[in-house]
Amino acid sequence: MDEFAHPRVVVGVDGSLTSLAALRSAVAEARRRGIALHAVWAGLPNVDRADTGMVTGMFLDALGVMPDDIEIHLTATLFGVTDALCASATDPRDLIVVGNSGKGAWHAFWSGSVRRGLMRRALCPILVVPAPEMARALRARHRWNRAGRQDLWDRIDVEVPELRGVKRIEG
């Protein structure tokens, strides 16, 4: 995976909301530094069916357009996420960008944490992007104890009622 020039920004993508937030941050960081971006889709069960169109679609979802002002490399691999990102970022000047799922310590204990694995093994700095509010709200809906939490749609209805298409009659 060292056929590309260093330094570069390496970002892990998988299509999730947290991955899209990490992709937006990685593009901004690559623009700020004036270096290439390397997007890695890791842990695919069948690499043969993965094409660059899927990753290009993620750029469109995250940014609305495929950036043409930075050099972009796309990779799909069978390796696990931590292994693929560490193999892609082999220079101390590189930067790894990942999204934080925010699922909590219990989930990380049982399923592992990409962030913690990268902190142990990466040779370069790591930027962990927090989960977007929408992703946190969707997870909060499924938690057992919802005391003190407000449903996302109720909150949108209160803050921006025109988005729900319901006109409130005040008076």
N, C-alpha and C positions, 0 to 999 in steps of 0.2 A: 504493500500500500504506500510505499515511499516514492512512487513515480511523480508525485506532485511537489512543487516547491514549498519550502517552509519560509517564514511562519504562515500560518493559516488559522482560520476559525473552523473548528469541527463541531457540528451539531448533530445530535441524535434525533431522528424523526420517526414517528409511527402513526401519525394521523390523529392523535388524541388532541384535546384542547390544550393540554399542557405542552405538548410537542409543538403545536402551532405558535404558542407564546414564546417558546424557546427559539423557534425559527425566526420570528420577528426580531428578537433581541440579537440573535447571531448575525442577521443581515445588517442591523444597525451597527454592531460592533465591527464587522468586516468593512463597512463603509467608512467608519470613523478611523480605523487603522490603515485603510487602503490596502488590504490583503485579500487573498482568495478565501472563499467559503467552501467547505467540504461537508455536504449533507450525507449522513449515513443512516440507512434504514437497516436495522440489525434484527437478528432473531427470526428471520423468515423461515417457515418450514419448507418452502420450495422456492429457491432462488431463481429457478428457470422461469417461473411465471411472473416474477417481479420485473417491471420495466421502469424506465426513467419517467414515463408518463404519470405514474402514481406519485412520484416525488414532485414532479412539476405541478401536479394538481394540488399538492400541499402548499407550494409556494403561492399558487393562486388563491387558495383558501386563507392563508395567513396574511398575504400582502395585497391581493387583488391583481397583481401583475408579476411576471417573472422579471426580476431585476436584471438590467442590462449594463449597469455601471460597475459591477463587480464580477470577478471570475468565479464561476460556480462549477463544482464537481459533484456528481451524484454517484453513490455507491449503495448497492444492496448486497447483504452478506448473510450467511447462515450462522455466523458466530453470535454469541450473546452480546447484549448491548455494551456491557462494561468492556469485554474483550475487544470488540470492534472499535469502540471509541479510543481505547488506549493504543491499539495498533495503528489507528489513523493519526493520532497526535503524538508523534515520537520526538518532537523537538521541544526544548524548554520554552521557546518563544511562541509556541502554539497556544490556543485557547480552546477549551472544551466548553460547550454550552449545552446544558440539559434542563429539562423542565422538572420541577418538583411536584410529585403527585399530591402531596399533602394528605395522604391517607392515614398518617399517624404512625406512631412507634409500633403499635401492635401489628399492623399490616407489614411494616418493614421488617419486623422480627421474623415473621413467618414466611414472607416471600422474598426477602432480601431487598436491599436498597441500592439502586444504581449510583446514587450520590455517594454513599459510604464506600462502595467498591471503587469508585473513581478516586476518592480522596486517599485511599490506601495505595493505589497502583499507578495513577497518572503521573507523568513526568512534567506536566505543565499546569498552569493555573486552570481552575474550573469556575465557571459562572453558572450558578443554579438560579433559574428563573422561577419565581413562585407561581403556583397555579392561578389561572384567571378566576375571577369571582364566580363566573357561570359554572365552572368545573367544581368549585368548592360548594356552591349551592346545590348542584345536582347530587353530590355525595352526601351532603347534610340531610337531604330528603330521606335517605335510606338508613340513617342512623336510628338506633333504638330510642335514645333519649333526645328528644327535640325541644326540651324545655328552653325557653328563651330565644328560640330561632324563629325567624319569620319566613314564610314561604316566599320564594323568589317572585312568583307571579303576583302575589299580593303586594309585594314591595314595588314592582314595576307599575302595577295598577295605581298605587298611591302616588309615586314619584312622577310618572309620565303616563297619564291615563290615555292620551291620544294614541299610544302604541298598541293598546289593547282594542282599540276601535269602539270603546264604550264611552259615550259622553255622559258625564256625571251632571246631574241637575242639582245645583246648590240652591239653598234657600229655605 
